[in-house]
Structure formats: C-alpha cells, structure tokens
Amino acid sequence: MVKPRILLSSVFKPFGVDNIYSRKDSKIELFHNQLTKYQDVFSMRTFMSSYGLHAIANNIEAPTTVLDFPGLRRFENEVAKGYDYVGISSIVPNFQKVKRMVELVREVSPRSKIIIGGFCAAVENLDKIMDVDHVCVGEGISFMRELLGEAPEFKFKNPDVFAESRELLGVPIFWVKNPHIITGLGCSYGCDFCSPSHFFSQHHIRYIKTGQELFDEMVRVTKRFGSTEITFIGDDNFFMDMKRARELRDAVVKNGRMFNIFLFGSANLVMEFGIPELAEMGVYLIWIGRESRFDPYPKNRKIDLKALLDELRKHGIKTILSSILFLDNHTQENIWEDIDDHLACRPDFSQFAHYSPAPGTPLWERMKEEGRLLRDIPFEDCHAFKQPWFVHPQFSLLEAEKIQDKAYLRDFHELGPSLLRWIETDLIGYEHMIKSPRSTLQKRAEFLAKNMKVYRILIQAIERLALTPEMADNARELRTLLAGRFGSSDPLEKTLALGLTLFGLTRRARTRLFGDAIQPRTRITYYNY
C-alpha cells in the first residue's frame, strides 16, 4: 500500500512588516518581540523551529516534508509537487497568511486535502471561512495518526529542532543552534486567558515520560548540536510531573553532567521542587507567570515572588517574569502599582502582555457574552503587544498601548539591558554557590565561571553603547565587580570589546535607515523518505 505524502508548513515570510498579511510590531521573535522589546542593540535576536510540525512529522509513518518559514513562491513551488495532504500551522495574528496559502493550494494542487493546525485552528467557524478539509484543535500527532489510519499508540521521538541565534550587539551569528526537547504539551491549571491550556483541553500531555528518558535525550541532542543549552519546549508547566522532574535531577547529579536548561514553571511548583535542586539539575533560565497582584491566580497565592526571584538569582538562575496588563480590575491608579511590583522583583527578562481573549479560551467566551470583543479589529492586530481588542472600562486602546510601551521602557532603563542582568545573575550565582556546602552547587559555580572572560568583553561593549549615564554606570560597576573576582581584561579582550562596540553602532545606523526586522531562514526537512 502506497503511503500518502504529506507537506507541513509554517506560514510564509516576511514577518514584522506592514502589509495585508502582517504587522511591523508583530515580529516572529520571542525575545525581540516580547522579552527584550525596545532594548536597542542589546536585544537578543533568535528564531525557533516550527517544533510542532517537526514533532508530527517525526512521529507518523507517512513520508513528510516540513517547510520552516518559506517565502510564498517557495511554498507554491513545493505545493505544486502534488502532496496528498497539506498542513498549515499558525497563530491567530497570521490568519490572512493562512487564508492566502489555502487559496494557493486550491489553485495549484486541487486534489490535496488541507489541514489547519496551531492556535489559528481555534478561530470560530474556520472551516466556513476557508476552504479546508480538516481543522486540528489539540494534540497534532494523534490527530494525524488517526487521519492517516495509523495505530493510535506510539512512542514519542523528539525531532532535531532548535533555536538559532542570528545577532547579538549587532554581530551577525550563523553558527549557534541550541537544541529543543519537546517534553510535553499544555498545563492542567486552566487559567482563563491561557491558549495552550485550553487548546489541549486542560490536559498535561507528557511526551517524554521519565526523567531518565529525558536525560538520555539531553545527552543525544547535546552531542548532535554541540551545545549544552537546551530548551524544554511545549510544556507550559514542566513541574506538573514532579516525579519526572525529580528523576531528571537525580540522573543529572548521578552522571555529573552540566547543562543549561530553559524551562517553564509555575511559582508554587518551583517552590515545591526546590531552588538548589533546580541549579543541580542545570536550570539556568525559567519562565514564571506572575500575572498580577490584583488577581492572584492559584499558582501564585501566598508566594513572595520577589523573595523567590532573589533566591533563584543566588543560584545563577535567570528569570523571565510575565505580567498581565488591563485585567478587568485594573484602574488608572493601580496598574502602575502592579508594574512597580513587577519591577521590584528585578527579573532578568520581562513580559508585559495585554489580557488577551484568544479564541478557544474561557476569557474569549466571557467577553463575547459581555459584548466586549471588538470584532472590527482584524486578526492581524490581535496580539498582546500593541493594543487590546476588547473594551476595558478604564482604558482606551491608545492609553493601553502607551502604558505597555512605558512599562517596557521602564524595565529597560531602570533595570538595565537584560544582557547585563544576565551577567550579573551569573556572577551572583557564582559568589553564592562557590561557598555552598553542597559539592554539586560548587561544581555549578565553577561551570558558570567559564563564561566570565566572555562577559568581561561584553560588559565593556555594553558600557560604551549605553544609552544613558545611569546605564553606563551600572555596566562600569559590574565590570569592577567582575574584575575583582576574575581579573581585568587583557589587551586582546579590550580590542574585541571595541570591535563589538563598532558592530553595535553599525546596527543602530542600519535600524534607523532600514528598520530592525530580521527574517528567519527557510528550512526544508524530510521525514520517512
């Protein structure tokens, strides 16, 4: 029996430009668009694989082609090869791109069956708006296996997906690829605004089921990519499976390996797992949803987030702290109290996102019933980083945009560039853990120390590129602290720092003239051929 041929594609580029399909303020970069927004040349520029498509392709039996970020013509040329199924994955703001791709498939390969997945699939009546054959809401591997008549049982195989660095301080980077491991999907907490939680019906789906299996995969991808920096992707709350997490920590400690793990975890479960144990496991960056002091979700009740972040910092663990703006009980006065409270935690990275009624969430349903959704705002503008798309009793859309912008700018100017905070956290972690009675933490401190020579170079460039005297003073103070512990820069380091400064100045000039949009590379991957 001949197996059907599958094409799975992300939406087409360019991104971050103003046209019928896209918006300038909606870049396809987690850091530059959401976490280091407005941080000038200090912003981290990275792109991630379309990991969901690769996970499906690597866990079905049919020959499958995956297209990451094609141009529209490249997508058309691939569709013309006559695939049996064409799957398109997207978030809601790329709705018009999906619509155009569907039209193009019908023109070029009419016999192909079209599947829509990703959060865009949750748009109401999508199958009536577009001429599609299947809409996948939920876990895509099981959906595709059932569609293709394959057995429902499968042992998950993690695909070779990664984050690709493209630029830092204006320096083009072409060689750094940090692997991702798709440990699972979703979270069972079911916060009203959370698309992933409700997209997967409030289930925590475990793909990699034991800590030992996860450790083995970490060893494999470290060898495959030559990088110990690993992101656990898909799991919106890694510690939902506490047994697996503890098994992983034990495996890492037992084998004496050193990793840098980026994962997502709720404050209550992070506290339950233990901060020293996080460091022993190799966590170096964690995303924690703070949300708001005025609407404490159960995961944050009775948690002193400032104390938690201070303790994480003592163990060299950087934090991404995300807060929600324009909750129903936010007012013109208390919203600034909320922002002040966030900044007082001194996270390494901040996200200030609008309260976002996304299709498929309880928040969407509630606001629809209350008549508060602004239906005339196109999906391309329905993202959490410019203006809301619902009526708030206290704020106009323009006021909301200005408050969000000011929150990000305060984060940058009051706390400094995230890159500088990153270095400071590593130094604090080193100073604390090197004195620890735990040999595992001492070893972790020594591992952090390996980056200090590079940090000396970066700090000098940051100091020269600083936008304000206060920012330059902070960099100078950190440079002095670093020199006191690890020595001053030698002539070669000073020369390299000067070179970094020139690259940074060049990037600023390019941004003024041509904008700062960077496009992801197109990548094609074949499975089961």
C-alpha positions as CSV (number, residue, x, y, z in Angstrom):
1,M,0.0,0.0,0.0
2,V,1.4,3.4,-1.0
3,K,1.5,5.8,1.9
4,P,0.1,9.3,1.3
5,R,2.7,12.1,1.0
6,I,2.4,15.0,3.5
7,L,3.5,18.6,3.4
8,L,3.6,20.5,6.7
9,S,4.4,24.2,6.6
10,S,4.6,27.3,8.8
11,V,3.1,30.5,7.4
12,F,5.2,32.4,4.8
13,K,7.6,35.3,5.4
14,P,8.3,38.2,5.5
15,F,7.4,38.9,9.2
16,G,7.4,42.2,11.0
17,V,6.4,44.3,8.0
18,D,3.3,46.3,7.4
19,N,1.1,44.8,4.7
20,I,-2.1,42.9,4.2
21,Y,-0.7,39.8,5.9
22,S,1.5,41.1,8.7
23,R,2.3,44.0,11.1
24,K,5.5,45.7,11.8
25,D,5.0,45.3,15.5
26,S,4.4,41.6,15.3
27,K,7.8,40.0,14.8
28,I,8.4,36.3,14.9
29,E,11.0,36.5,17.7
30,L,10.3,35.5,21.3
31,F,13.0,37.8,22.7
32,H,13.0,40.8,20.4
33,N,9.2,41.0,20.1
34,Q,8.2,40.1,23.7
35,L,11.1,40.0,26.2
36,T,13.8,42.4,25.1
37,K,11.4,44.8,23.4
38,Y,12.8,48.3,23.0
39,Q,16.2,47.1,24.2
40,D,18.0,48.5,21.2
41,V,21.2,46.6,20.1
42,F,21.2,44.8,23.4
43,S,18.1,42.8,22.3
44,M,18.7,39.1,21.7
45,R,17.8,38.0,18.1
46,T,16.8,34.4,17.8
47,F,14.4,32.2,15.8
48,M,12.9,28.9,16.7
49,S,12.0,25.9,14.6
50,S,8.3,25.2,14.0
51,Y,8.6,22.5,16.5
52,G,5.0,21.2,16.4
53,L,5.3,20.4,12.7
54,H,8.5,18.5,13.2
55,A,7.1,16.6,16.1
56,I,4.2,15.4,14.0
57,A,6.4,14.5,11.0
58,N,8.8,12.5,13.2
59,N,6.0,10.6,14.8
60,I,3.9,9.4,11.9
61,E,4.8,6.8,9.3
62,A,4.0,8.7,6.1
63,P,6.7,10.4,4.1
64,T,6.5,14.0,5.2
65,T,8.2,17.3,4.2
66,V,8.4,20.2,6.7
67,L,8.8,23.7,5.5
68,D,10.0,26.3,8.1
69,F,9.3,29.9,7.1
70,P,9.2,29.7,3.3
71,G,8.5,32.6,1.0
72,L,5.1,32.5,-0.7
73,R,6.7,31.5,-4.0
74,R,8.8,28.7,-2.3
75,F,5.6,27.4,-0.7
76,E,3.8,27.4,-4.1
77,N,6.6,25.5,-5.7
78,E,6.5,22.8,-3.0
79,V,2.7,22.5,-3.2
80,A,3.0,22.0,-7.0
81,K,4.6,18.6,-6.3
82,G,1.2,17.3,-5.6
83,Y,1.1,16.2,-2.0
84,D,-1.9,14.2,-0.7
85,Y,-2.2,16.4,2.4
86,V,-1.0,20.0,3.0
87,G,-1.0,21.0,6.7
88,I,-0.5,24.7,7.7
89,S,0.2,25.7,11.3
90,S,-0.2,29.3,12.5
91,I,-1.1,31.6,15.4
92,V,-4.1,33.8,15.1
93,P,-2.3,37.1,14.0
94,N,-1.2,35.3,10.8
95,F,-4.8,34.5,9.8
96,Q,-4.5,36.3,6.5
97,K,-1.4,34.4,5.6
98,V,-3.2,31.1,6.3
99,K,-6.1,32.2,4.1
100,R,-3.8,33.1,1.2
101,M,-1.9,29.7,1.5
102,V,-5.2,27.8,1.5
103,E,-6.3,29.7,-1.7
104,L,-3.0,28.9,-3.3
105,V,-3.2,25.2,-2.5
106,R,-6.6,25.1,-4.1
107,E,-5.2,26.8,-7.2
108,V,-2.0,24.8,-7.6
109,S,-2.9,21.3,-6.2
110,P,-6.7,21.0,-6.1
111,R,-6.7,17.3,-5.1
112,S,-4.6,18.0,-1.9
113,K,-6.5,17.8,1.3
114,I,-5.9,20.8,3.5
115,I,-5.4,20.7,7.3
116,I,-5.2,23.7,9.6
117,G,-3.5,23.5,13.0
118,G,-1.9,25.7,15.6
119,F,-3.8,28.2,17.7
120,C,-5.3,29.7,14.5
121,A,-7.4,26.5,14.3
122,A,-9.4,27.7,17.3
123,V,-10.9,30.6,15.3
124,E,-14.6,30.3,15.3
125,N,-16.1,28.7,12.1
126,L,-12.7,28.5,10.5
127,D,-13.9,25.7,8.2
128,K,-16.6,28.0,6.9
129,I,-14.3,31.0,6.4
130,M,-11.7,29.0,4.5
131,D,-12.0,26.1,2.1
132,V,-10.3,23.5,4.3
133,D,-10.8,19.8,4.8
134,H,-9.7,19.3,8.4
135,V,-9.2,21.5,11.4
136,C,-6.9,20.2,14.2
137,V,-7.6,21.7,17.6
138,G,-5.5,19.9,20.2
139,E,-2.6,17.4,20.0
140,G,-1.5,17.1,16.4
141,I,0.4,13.7,16.4
142,S,-2.6,11.7,17.5
143,F,-4.8,13.7,15.1
144,M,-2.6,12.9,12.1
145,R,-2.1,9.3,13.0
146,E,-5.9,8.8,13.2
147,L,-6.4,10.7,9.9
148,L,-3.9,8.5,8.2
149,G,-5.2,5.3,9.7
150,E,-2.1,4.6,11.8
151,A,-2.2,2.9,15.2
152,P,-3.0,5.3,18.0
153,E,-0.2,4.1,20.2
154,F,3.2,5.5,19.5
155,K,6.5,6.1,21.4
156,F,7.4,9.7,21.0
157,K,10.6,10.5,19.1
158,N,11.9,14.0,19.7
159,P,12.8,15.7,16.4
160,D,16.0,17.7,15.8
161,V,14.6,21.2,16.5
162,F,16.4,24.2,17.8
163,A,16.7,27.9,18.5
164,E,19.0,29.7,16.0
165,S,20.9,32.8,17.2
166,R,21.1,35.5,14.5
167,E,22.6,38.6,16.1
168,L,23.9,39.9,19.4
169,L,25.1,43.5,19.8
170,G,24.8,43.9,16.1
171,V,27.2,41.0,15.4
172,P,25.8,38.5,12.9
173,I,25.7,35.0,14.2
174,F,25.4,32.0,11.9
175,W,26.7,29.0,13.9
176,V,24.9,28.9,17.2
177,K,22.0,26.4,17.4
178,N,20.7,25.4,20.8
179,P,18.5,22.3,20.8
180,H,14.9,22.0,21.9
181,I,13.3,18.9,23.6
182,I,9.6,18.7,23.3
183,T,8.9,17.3,26.7
184,G,5.1,17.6,26.6
185,L,2.2,19.9,25.9
186,G,-0.1,22.1,27.9
187,C,-0.9,22.7,31.5
188,S,-3.9,21.5,33.6
189,Y,-4.3,24.7,35.6
190,G,-6.6,26.3,33.0
191,C,-6.0,30.0,33.6
192,D,-8.8,31.8,31.8
193,F,-6.5,33.6,29.3
194,C,-4.2,30.6,28.5
195,S,-4.5,29.4,24.9
196,P,-2.1,26.4,25.4
197,S,-4.0,25.1,28.4
198,H,-7.4,25.2,26.7
199,F,-6.1,24.2,23.3
200,F,-5.2,20.9,24.9
201,S,-8.4,20.7,27.0
202,Q,-6.6,21.5,30.2
203,H,-4.6,18.3,29.9
204,H,-0.9,18.0,30.6
205,I,0.3,15.7,27.9
206,R,3.6,14.0,28.6
207,Y,5.7,13.0,25.6
208,I,8.8,12.1,27.5
209,K,7.6,10.2,30.5
210,T,10.5,9.6,32.8
211,G,13.5,11.6,34.0
212,Q,16.0,9.0,32.7
213,E,14.5,9.1,29.2
214,L,14.7,12.9,29.3
215,F,18.3,12.8,30.4
216,D,19.2,10.4,27.6
217,E,17.6,12.7,25.1
218,M,19.6,15.6,26.6
219,V,22.8,13.7,26.1
220,R,21.8,12.9,22.5
221,V,20.9,16.5,21.5
222,T,24.0,17.9,23.2
223,K,26.1,15.6,21.0
224,R,24.0,16.4,17.9
225,F,24.2,20.2,18.2
226,G,27.4,20.7,20.2
227,S,25.6,22.8,22.8
228,T,24.6,22.3,26.4
229,E,21.9,25.0,26.2
230,I,18.6,23.1,25.9
231,T,15.1,24.4,26.0
232,F,12.2,22.2,27.2
233,I,9.6,23.3,24.8
234,G,5.8,22.7,24.7
235,D,5.5,22.0,28.4
236,D,3.9,25.2,29.8
237,N,4.5,24.0,33.4
238,F,7.3,21.4,33.5
239,F,6.8,20.6,37.1
240,M,3.2,19.4,36.6
241,D,5.0,16.0,36.5
242,M,7.1,16.3,39.7
243,K,8.2,12.7,39.7
244,R,9.8,13.1,36.3
245,A,11.4,16.4,37.3
246,R,13.0,14.8,40.4
247,E,14.1,11.8,38.4
248,L,15.9,14.1,35.9
249,R,17.6,16.0,38.7
250,D,18.8,12.7,40.2
251,A,20.1,11.5,36.7
252,V,22.0,14.7,36.1
253,V,23.6,14.7,39.6
254,K,24.5,11.0,39.3
255,N,26.2,11.4,35.9
256,G,27.9,14.6,36.8
257,R,26.9,16.3,33.6
258,M,26.4,20.1,33.2
259,F,23.6,21.5,31.2
260,N,21.9,24.9,30.8
261,I,18.2,24.3,30.8
262,F,15.5,26.8,29.9
263,L,12.0,25.7,31.0
264,F,8.6,27.0,32.1
265,G,7.3,26.5,35.6
266,S,4.6,28.0,37.9
267,A,5.8,29.7,41.1
268,N,4.1,27.2,43.5
269,L,5.6,24.1,41.9
270,V,9.1,25.8,41.6
271,M,9.0,26.3,45.3
272,E,7.9,22.8,45.9
273,F,10.7,21.4,43.8
274,G,13.4,23.5,45.5
275,I,15.7,26.2,44.2
276,P,19.1,24.4,45.0
277,E,17.7,21.3,43.2
278,L,16.9,23.4,40.2
279,A,20.5,24.5,40.0
280,E,21.7,21.0,40.5
281,M,19.5,19.9,37.6
282,G,21.1,22.5,35.4
283,V,18.3,25.1,35.1
284,Y,19.7,28.5,34.0
285,L,16.6,30.2,32.8
286,I,13.0,29.8,33.9
287,W,9.8,31.5,32.8
288,I,7.4,32.3,35.6
289,G,3.9,33.8,35.1
290,R,3.5,36.5,37.8
291,E,0.3,37.7,36.1
292,S,-1.0,40.4,38.7
293,R,-1.0,41.2,42.4
294,F,-4.7,42.2,42.0
295,D,-5.9,39.0,40.5
296,P,-3.8,36.3,42.2
297,Y,-4.2,33.0,40.2
298,P,-4.0,29.9,42.5
299,K,-0.4,29.1,41.3
300,N,0.9,32.4,42.9
301,R,-1.2,32.6,46.1
302,K,0.9,33.1,49.2
303,I,4.1,33.2,47.1
304,D,6.5,36.1,47.7
305,L,7.7,36.4,44.1
306,K,10.4,38.9,45.0
307,A,11.9,36.6,47.5
308,L,11.6,33.7,45.0
309,L,13.5,35.6,42.3
310,D,16.1,36.7,44.8
311,E,16.7,33.0,45.7
312,L,16.8,31.9,42.1
313,R,19.4,34.7,41.4
314,K,21.6,33.3,44.2
315,H,21.7,30.1,42.3
316,G,22.6,31.7,39.0
317,I,19.1,31.1,37.6
318,K,17.8,33.8,35.3
319,T,14.1,34.5,35.2
320,I,11.6,35.6,32.7
321,L,8.7,37.2,34.6
322,S,5.5,37.8,32.7
323,S,2.7,40.1,33.9
324,I,-0.7,40.8,32.5
325,L,-1.9,44.3,31.9
326,F,-5.5,45.5,31.7
327,L,-7.2,42.9,33.8
328,D,-10.8,43.8,34.5
329,N,-9.9,45.2,37.9
330,H,-7.1,47.3,36.7
331,T,-7.6,51.1,37.1
332,Q,-5.6,54.1,36.0
333,E,-4.0,54.1,39.5
334,N,-3.4,50.5,40.5
335,I,-2.0,49.4,37.1
336,W,1.1,51.4,38.0
337,E,1.3,49.7,41.4
338,D,1.2,46.4,39.5
339,I,4.0,47.5,37.2
340,D,6.1,48.8,40.2
341,D,5.6,45.5,41.9
342,H,6.8,43.6,38.8
343,L,9.9,45.8,38.5
344,A,10.7,45.4,42.2
345,C,11.2,41.7,41.6
346,R,14.1,42.6,39.3
347,P,13.7,39.8,36.7
348,D,16.3,39.3,34.0
349,F,13.6,39.5,31.4
350,S,10.1,41.0,31.5
351,Q,7.0,40.4,29.5
352,F,4.1,42.8,29.8
353,A,1.3,41.3,27.8
354,H,-2.3,42.6,27.4
355,Y,-5.1,40.5,28.9
356,S,-5.7,38.6,25.7
357,P,-9.1,37.0,24.9
358,A,-7.9,34.3,22.4
359,P,-10.4,32.1,20.5
360,G,-11.0,28.9,22.4
361,T,-10.3,30.3,25.9
362,P,-12.9,31.0,28.7
363,L,-11.8,34.6,28.5
364,W,-12.9,34.8,24.9
365,E,-16.3,33.2,25.7
366,R,-16.9,35.5,28.6
367,M,-16.0,38.7,26.7
368,K,-18.1,37.6,23.8
369,E,-21.1,37.1,26.1
370,E,-20.5,40.5,27.6
371,G,-20.3,42.1,24.2
372,R,-16.8,43.5,24.8
373,L,-14.9,41.9,21.9
374,L,-14.0,44.5,19.2
375,R,-14.9,42.4,16.1
376,D,-13.9,45.1,13.6
377,I,-10.2,44.7,14.6
378,P,-8.6,42.3,12.2
379,F,-6.9,39.2,13.5
380,E,-3.5,40.6,12.3
381,D,-3.8,43.2,15.1
382,C,-5.0,40.7,17.7
383,H,-1.7,40.1,19.5
384,A,-0.8,41.1,23.0
385,F,1.9,43.6,22.3
386,K,0.3,46.7,20.9
387,Q,-3.4,47.4,21.6
388,P,-6.1,45.2,23.2
389,W,-9.0,44.1,21.0
390,F,-11.7,44.3,23.7
391,V,-13.4,47.1,25.6
392,H,-11.9,48.0,29.0
393,P,-14.0,50.2,31.3
394,Q,-10.9,52.2,32.4
395,F,-8.6,52.5,29.4
396,S,-8.9,53.4,25.7
397,L,-6.9,51.4,23.2
398,L,-4.4,54.2,22.7
399,E,-3.9,54.6,26.5
400,A,-3.3,50.8,26.8
401,E,-0.7,50.9,24.1
402,K,1.1,53.8,25.8
403,I,1.1,52.2,29.2
404,Q,2.5,48.9,27.8
405,D,5.2,50.8,26.0
406,K,6.1,52.8,29.2
407,A,6.3,49.5,31.2
408,Y,8.8,48.0,28.8
409,L,10.8,51.2,28.7
410,R,10.9,51.5,32.5
411,D,12.1,47.9,32.6
412,F,14.9,48.7,30.2
413,H,16.0,52.0,31.7
414,E,15.5,51.2,35.4
415,L,16.8,47.6,35.5
416,G,19.2,47.9,32.5
417,P,19.7,45.7,29.5
418,S,18.7,42.1,30.0
419,L,22.1,41.1,28.7
420,L,23.7,43.0,31.6
421,R,21.3,41.5,34.1
422,W,22.1,38.0,32.8
423,I,25.8,38.5,33.5
424,E,25.0,39.9,37.0
425,T,22.9,36.9,37.9
426,D,25.7,34.5,36.8
427,L,28.2,36.5,39.0
428,I,25.8,36.5,42.0
429,G,25.2,32.8,41.5
430,Y,28.9,32.1,41.4
431,E,29.6,34.0,44.5
432,H,26.8,32.3,46.4
433,M,27.2,28.7,45.2
434,I,31.1,28.5,45.4
435,K,30.6,28.8,49.2
436,S,27.9,26.2,49.4
437,P,28.4,23.0,51.4
438,R,26.9,21.1,48.5
439,S,29.6,19.9,46.2
440,T,27.0,19.8,43.4
441,L,26.5,23.6,43.7
442,Q,30.2,24.3,43.9
443,K,30.6,22.4,40.6
444,R,27.7,24.5,39.2
445,A,29.5,27.7,40.3
446,E,32.7,26.6,38.5
447,F,30.7,25.9,35.4
448,L,29.3,29.4,35.5
449,A,32.8,30.8,35.9
450,K,33.8,29.5,32.5
451,N,31.8,32.4,30.9
452,M,33.4,35.2,32.8
453,K,36.1,36.1,30.2
454,V,33.4,36.5,27.6
455,Y,31.4,38.6,30.0
456,R,34.3,40.9,30.5
457,I,34.3,41.7,26.8
458,L,30.5,42.1,26.6
459,I,30.3,44.5,29.6
460,Q,32.9,46.8,28.0
461,A,30.9,47.0,24.8
462,I,27.6,47.5,26.8
463,E,29.2,50.3,28.7
464,R,30.3,52.1,25.5
465,L,26.9,51.5,23.9
466,A,24.8,52.6,26.9
467,L,22.0,55.0,26.1
468,T,22.1,56.8,29.4
469,P,24.8,57.7,32.0
470,E,23.0,55.5,34.6
471,M,23.2,52.5,32.2
472,A,26.9,53.1,31.7
473,D,27.4,53.4,35.5
474,N,25.7,50.1,36.1
475,A,27.9,48.4,33.5
476,R,31.0,50.0,34.9
477,E,30.1,48.9,38.4
478,L,29.5,45.3,37.3
479,R,32.8,45.4,35.3
480,T,34.6,46.4,38.5
481,L,33.0,43.6,40.5
482,L,33.9,41.1,37.8
483,A,37.5,42.3,37.7
484,G,37.7,42.0,41.5
485,R,36.8,38.3,41.3
486,F,38.2,37.2,37.9
487,G,40.8,39.8,37.0
488,S,40.9,42.7,34.5
489,S,40.7,42.4,30.7
490,D,43.9,41.8,28.7
491,P,44.7,43.8,25.5
492,L,43.0,41.2,23.3
493,E,39.7,41.4,25.2
494,K,39.8,45.2,25.1
495,T,40.3,45.0,21.3
496,L,37.4,42.6,20.9
497,A,35.2,44.8,23.0
498,L,36.0,47.7,20.8
499,G,35.0,45.6,17.8
500,L,31.7,44.7,19.4
501,T,31.1,48.4,20.0
502,L,31.6,49.2,16.3
503,F,29.2,46.4,15.4
504,G,26.6,47.8,17.8
505,L,26.9,51.3,16.4
506,T,26.6,49.9,12.9
507,R,23.4,48.1,13.8
508,R,21.9,51.3,15.2
509,A,22.6,53.1,12.0
510,R,21.1,50.2,10.0
511,T,18.0,50.2,12.2
512,R,17.5,54.0,11.7
513,L,17.8,53.6,7.9
514,F,16.2,50.2,7.2
515,G,14.4,49.1,10.3
516,D,15.3,46.2,12.6
517,A,13.3,43.3,11.0
518,I,15.3,40.1,10.5
519,Q,13.8,37.3,8.6
520,P,14.2,33.6,9.6
521,R,15.9,31.3,7.3
522,T,13.8,29.0,5.1
523,R,14.5,25.3,6.0
524,I,13.2,22.1,4.4
525,T,13.4,18.8,6.3
526,Y,12.4,15.4,5.1
527,Y,11.0,12.6,7.2
528,N,10.3,8.9,6.4
529,Y,11.6,9.1,2.8
